[in-house]
Amino acid sequence: MGLPVQVVYCGAGYKSKYLQLKKKLEDEFPGCLDICGEGTPQATGFFEVTVAGKLVHSKKRGDGYVDTESKFLKLVAAIKAALARA
């Protein structure tokens, strides 16, 4: 079983953003992650990424989407740190 990565996203249209991020993370860490996504039942604006129980990206707190290389690299760094502790 891989490192748990959970993405809670707005069920009113963010699923494609979740699937893009999931593929990118799986390409970066093949076989190392257990990624699951959960769409909220109503429009929330959420795009929250938790790595091993720690919130590392929050659209709700102003991080936006994971739509730039620097935001993606922030997730990569958090995952690498969590894998080192595992």
N, CA, C and O atoms as a DFTB+ gen file, in Angstrom:
344 C
 N C O
     1  1       0.843      -1.187       0.000
     2  2       0.000       0.000       0.000
     3  2       0.882       1.243       0.000
     4  3       1.871       1.318       0.729
     5  1       0.512       2.209      -0.822
     6  2       1.315       3.414      -0.959
     7  2       0.970       4.486       0.056
     8  3       0.075       4.321       0.885
     9  1       1.683       5.561      -0.028
    10  2       1.455       6.719       0.819
    11  2       0.074       7.297       0.503
    12  3      -0.234       7.535      -0.665
    13  1      -0.767       7.529       1.525
    14  2      -2.111       8.043       1.243
    15  2      -2.102       9.519       0.839
    16  3      -1.559      10.373       1.540
    17  1      -2.720       9.789      -0.313
    18  2      -2.911      11.155      -0.793
    19  2      -4.405      11.292      -1.074
    20  3      -4.959      10.549      -1.884
    21  1      -5.053      12.242      -0.402
    22  2      -6.484      12.429      -0.596
    23  2      -6.738      13.812      -1.177
    24  3      -6.153      14.806      -0.748
    25  1      -7.633      13.849      -2.170
    26  2      -8.035      15.111      -2.767
    27  2      -9.545      15.241      -2.590
    28  3     -10.304      14.411      -3.089
    29  1      -9.973      16.266      -1.889
    30  2     -11.400      16.576      -1.767
    31  2     -11.641      17.756      -2.701
    32  3     -11.048      18.823      -2.543
    33  1     -12.524      17.545      -3.678
    34  2     -12.750      18.565      -4.697
    35  2     -14.232      18.864      -4.838
    36  3     -15.079      18.044      -4.482
    37  1     -14.533      20.028      -5.354
    38  2     -15.910      20.444      -5.587
    39  2     -16.534      19.499      -6.611
    40  3     -16.046      19.374      -7.734
    41  1     -17.609      18.842      -6.212
    42  2     -18.274      17.885      -7.101
    43  2     -18.986      18.539      -8.264
    44  3     -19.482      17.848      -9.154
    45  1     -19.045      19.860      -8.272
    46  2     -19.748      20.574      -9.339
    47  2     -18.797      21.006     -10.457
    48  3     -18.957      22.091     -11.015
    49  1     -17.817      20.175     -10.785
    50  2     -17.022      20.491     -11.965
    51  2     -15.514      20.378     -11.846
    52  3     -14.815      20.683     -12.812
    53  1     -14.975      19.951     -10.700
    54  2     -13.516      19.895     -10.553
    55  2     -12.943      18.496     -10.739
    56  3     -11.742      18.291     -10.563
    57  1     -13.792      17.529     -11.095
    58  2     -13.287      16.151     -11.213
    59  2     -12.155      16.053     -12.238
    60  3     -11.188      15.325     -12.013
    61  1     -12.258      16.768     -13.351
    62  2     -11.201      16.694     -14.368
    63  2      -9.876      17.222     -13.816
    64  3      -8.815      16.694     -14.148
    65  1      -9.932      18.263     -12.974
    66  2      -8.707      18.788     -12.365
    67  2      -8.096      17.749     -11.421
    68  3      -6.878      17.583     -11.368
    69  1      -8.961      17.054     -10.677
    70  2      -8.477      15.972      -9.805
    71  2      -7.818      14.873     -10.630
    72  3      -6.725      14.419     -10.289
    73  1      -8.466      14.437     -11.712
    74  2      -7.919      13.344     -12.519
    75  2      -6.588      13.734     -13.163
    76  3      -5.694      12.896     -13.281
    77  1      -6.445      14.997     -13.581
    78  2      -5.170      15.468     -14.143
    79  2      -4.073      15.420     -13.087
    80  3      -2.961      14.964     -13.356
    81  1      -4.390      15.891     -11.884
    82  2      -3.402      15.876     -10.805
    83  2      -3.037      14.446     -10.433
    84  3      -1.863      14.138     -10.226
    85  1      -4.029      13.576     -10.347
    86  2      -3.778      12.173     -10.002
    87  2      -2.802      11.545     -10.992
    88  3      -1.844      10.886     -10.587
    89  1      -3.040      11.747     -12.287
    90  2      -2.153      11.170     -13.306
    91  2      -0.742      11.736     -13.180
    92  3       0.236      10.996     -13.278
    93  1      -0.635      13.043     -12.963
    94  2       0.682      13.682     -12.857
    95  2       1.453      13.144     -11.650
    96  3       2.655      12.891     -11.739
    97  1       0.755      12.971     -10.521
    98  2       1.411      12.436      -9.327
    99  2       1.791      10.967      -9.509
   100  3       2.859      10.541      -9.069
   101  1       0.918      10.191     -10.158
   102  2       1.243       8.777     -10.404
   103  2       2.435       8.645     -11.346
   104  3       3.242       7.728     -11.196
   105  1       2.555       9.559     -12.323
   106  2       3.715       9.550     -13.225
   107  2       4.992       9.920     -12.465
   108  3       6.061       9.374     -12.735
   109  1       4.872      10.844     -11.522
   110  2       6.031      11.312     -10.738
   111  2       6.474      10.272      -9.705
   112  3       7.668      10.129      -9.438
   113  1       5.513       9.550      -9.125
   114  2       5.785       8.573      -8.060
   115  2       5.132       7.230      -8.403
   116  3       4.202       6.813      -7.712
   117  1       5.600       6.543      -9.459
   118  2       4.923       5.307      -9.873
   119  2       4.931       4.240      -8.781
   120  3       5.982       3.870      -8.259
   121  1       3.730       3.754      -8.448
   122  2       3.594       2.674      -7.482
   123  2       3.811       3.058      -6.029
   124  3       3.794       2.188      -5.159
   125  1       4.016       4.353      -5.740
   126  2       4.335       4.779      -4.368
   127  2       3.159       5.400      -3.627
   128  3       3.196       5.533      -2.403
   129  1       2.117       5.781      -4.359
   130  2       1.033       6.537      -3.747
   131  2      -0.290       5.792      -3.820
   132  3      -0.541       5.022      -4.747
   133  1      -1.119       6.034      -2.834
   134  2      -2.499       5.550      -2.830
   135  2      -3.380       6.802      -2.887
   136  3      -3.722       7.382      -1.857
   137  1      -3.740       7.206      -4.108
   138  2      -4.446       8.466      -4.315
   139  2      -5.949       8.207      -4.397
   140  3      -6.406       7.364      -5.169
   141  1      -6.701       8.937      -3.597
   142  2      -8.152       8.836      -3.704
   143  2      -8.733      10.236      -3.776
   144  3      -8.200      11.186      -3.201
   145  1      -9.834      10.337      -4.492
   146  2     -10.507      11.617      -4.640
   147  2     -11.937      11.509      -4.162
   148  3     -12.575      10.462      -4.273
   149  1     -12.420      12.605      -3.632
   150  2     -13.793      12.647      -3.151
   151  2     -14.423      13.951      -3.606
   152  3     -13.987      15.035      -3.218
   153  1     -15.460      13.834      -4.436
   154  2     -16.191      15.014      -4.873
   155  2     -17.254      15.366      -3.850
   156  3     -17.992      14.495      -3.389
   157  1     -17.332      16.633      -3.497
   158  2     -18.366      17.061      -2.552
   159  2     -19.729      17.000      -3.253
   160  3     -19.808      17.212      -4.463
   161  1     -20.797      16.715      -2.507
   162  2     -22.107      16.576      -3.139
   163  2     -22.693      17.887      -3.672
   164  3     -23.567      17.859      -4.539
   165  1     -22.232      19.018      -3.173
   166  2     -22.718      20.301      -3.675
   167  2     -21.540      21.186      -4.058
   168  3     -20.386      20.836      -3.808
   169  1     -21.826      22.314      -4.656
   170  2     -20.773      23.250      -5.060
   171  2     -20.120      23.845      -3.814
   172  3     -20.780      24.513      -3.018
   173  1     -18.827      23.600      -3.651
   174  2     -18.103      24.078      -2.470
   175  2     -16.900      24.938      -2.833
   176  3     -16.449      25.750      -2.025
   177  1     -16.380      24.763      -4.045
   178  2     -15.151      25.451      -4.413
   179  2     -13.911      24.792      -3.844
   180  3     -12.814      25.341      -3.940
   181  1     -14.077      23.609      -3.248
   182  2     -12.944      22.928      -2.617
   183  2     -11.985      22.341      -3.650
   184  3     -12.407      21.860      -4.702
   185  1     -10.698      22.387      -3.339
   186  2      -9.660      21.577      -3.990
   187  2      -8.566      21.444      -2.944
   188  3      -7.570      22.168      -2.957
   189  1      -8.783      20.491      -2.033
   190  2      -7.932      20.322      -0.856
   191  2      -7.114      19.044      -1.013
   192  3      -7.677      17.982      -1.278
   193  1      -5.807      19.129      -0.856
   194  2      -4.930      17.969      -1.018
   195  2      -4.261      17.654       0.320
   196  3      -3.586      18.497       0.910
   197  1      -4.465      16.425       0.778
   198  2      -3.897      15.959       2.041
   199  2      -2.919      14.829       1.746
   200  3      -3.244      13.892       1.017
   201  1      -1.712      14.922       2.321
   202  2      -0.681      13.893       2.151
   203  2      -0.412      13.297       3.524
   204  3      -0.004      13.998       4.450
   205  1      -0.647      11.988       3.645
   206  2      -0.422      11.283       4.916
   207  2      -1.083      12.014       6.086
   208  3      -0.496      12.144       7.160
   209  1      -2.310      12.488       5.864
   210  2      -3.070      13.130       6.925
   211  2      -2.800      14.612       7.136
   212  3      -3.436      15.234       7.987
   213  1      -1.868      15.193       6.379
   214  2      -1.518      16.609       6.549
   215  2      -1.990      17.408       5.335
   216  3      -1.650      17.078       4.199
   217  1      -2.779      18.468       5.580
   218  2      -3.248      19.333       4.502
   219  2      -2.061      20.108       3.930
   220  3      -1.406      20.870       4.642
   221  1      -1.789      19.906       2.632
   222  2      -0.629      20.569       2.020
   223  2      -1.012      21.540       0.907
   224  3      -0.174      22.315       0.445
   225  1      -2.274      21.502       0.474
   226  2      -2.742      22.443      -0.555
   227  2      -4.218      22.686      -0.310
   228  3      -4.987      21.737      -0.158
   229  1      -4.622      23.948      -0.271
   230  2      -6.013      24.275       0.015
   231  2      -6.487      25.451      -0.831
   232  3      -6.072      26.592      -0.627
   233  1      -7.365      25.150      -1.784
   234  2      -7.977      26.228      -2.560
   235  2      -8.795      27.116      -1.632
   236  3      -8.852      28.333      -1.811
   237  1      -9.422      26.503      -0.650
   238  2     -10.243      27.231       0.315
   239  2      -9.418      28.282       1.072
   240  3      -9.939      29.337       1.436
   241  1      -8.142      27.995       1.304
   242  2      -7.255      28.926       2.026
   243  2      -6.450      29.830       1.098
   244  3      -5.551      30.543       1.542
   245  1      -6.778      29.796      -0.196
   246  2      -6.143      30.732      -1.120
   247  2      -5.077      30.164      -2.033
   248  3      -4.452      30.915      -2.782
   249  1      -4.847      28.833      -1.993
   250  2      -3.820      28.244      -2.860
   251  2      -4.285      28.090      -4.311
   252  3      -3.459      27.872      -5.197
   253  1      -5.601      28.200      -4.570
   254  2      -6.107      28.008      -5.931
   255  2      -6.046      26.544      -6.336
   256  3      -6.044      25.646      -5.494
   257  1      -5.997      26.329      -7.625
   258  2      -5.835      24.968      -8.147
   259  2      -4.356      24.625      -8.165
   260  3      -3.507      25.492      -7.961
   261  1      -4.051      23.355      -8.412
   262  2      -2.655      22.961      -8.646
   263  2      -2.437      23.157     -10.150
   264  3      -2.435      22.199     -10.923
   265  1      -2.254      24.424     -10.544
   266  2      -2.238      24.773     -11.964
   267  2      -0.936      25.432     -12.418
   268  3      -0.851      25.945     -13.534
   269  1       0.077      25.415     -11.549
   270  2       1.396      25.924     -11.950
   271  2       2.447      24.913     -11.513
   272  3       2.204      24.077     -10.644
   273  1       3.593      25.004     -12.118
   274  2       4.684      24.089     -11.771
   275  2       5.101      24.274     -10.316
   276  3       5.413      23.298      -9.634
   277  1       5.109      25.525      -9.829
   278  2       5.536      25.748      -8.445
   279  2       4.562      25.117      -7.454
   280  3       4.986      24.590      -6.426
   281  1       3.269      25.162      -7.746
   282  2       2.288      24.519      -6.862
   283  2       2.459      23.002      -6.893
   284  3       2.369      22.337      -5.861
   285  1       2.707      22.463      -8.086
   286  2       2.929      21.022      -8.205
   287  2       4.188      20.618      -7.450
   288  3       4.195      19.601      -6.755
   289  1       5.256      21.407      -7.579
   290  2       6.522      21.087      -6.900
   291  2       6.379      21.155      -5.385
   292  3       7.065      20.430      -4.665
   293  1       5.489      22.023      -4.893
   294  2       5.208      22.074      -3.456
   295  2       4.603      20.740      -2.995
   296  3       4.954      20.230      -1.931
   297  1       3.696      20.182      -3.801
   298  2       3.120      18.873      -3.485
   299  2       4.181      17.782      -3.557
   300  3       4.242      16.913      -2.687
   301  1       5.008      17.826      -4.582
   302  2       6.081      16.836      -4.745
   303  2       6.998      16.855      -3.514
   304  3       7.369      15.801      -2.996
   305  1       7.357      18.045      -3.054
   306  2       8.242      18.160      -1.887
   307  2       7.566      17.574      -0.641
   308  3       8.216      16.892       0.151
   309  1       6.275      17.835      -0.467
   310  2       5.547      17.307       0.691
   311  2       5.472      15.788       0.623
   312  3       5.596      15.111       1.643
   313  1       5.268      15.250      -0.580
   314  2       5.207      13.789      -0.743
   315  2       6.565      13.159      -0.484
   316  3       6.655      12.135       0.193
   317  1       7.631      13.768      -1.021
   318  2       8.978      13.233      -0.785
   319  2       9.312      13.217       0.702
   320  3       9.895      12.257       1.206
   321  1       8.935      14.293       1.405
   322  2       9.202      14.367       2.843
   323  2       8.416      13.274       3.578
   324  3       8.949      12.626       4.479
   325  1       7.160      13.070       3.195
   326  2       6.337      12.051       3.841
   327  2       6.866      10.643       3.542
   328  3       6.847       9.773       4.412
   329  1       7.333      10.427       2.323
   330  2       7.895       9.116       1.963
   331  2       9.181       8.847       2.761
   332  3       9.445       7.710       3.151
   333  1       9.971       9.890       2.997
   334  2      11.206       9.738       3.763
   335  2      10.926       9.349       5.205
   336  3      11.719       8.645       5.831
   337  1       9.784       9.815       5.736
   338  2       9.407       9.484       7.108
   339  2       8.721       8.125       7.220
   340  3       8.654       7.540       8.300
   341  1       8.216       7.635       6.096
   342  2       7.427       6.372       6.130
   343  2       8.304       5.163       6.372
   344  3       7.805       4.039       6.429
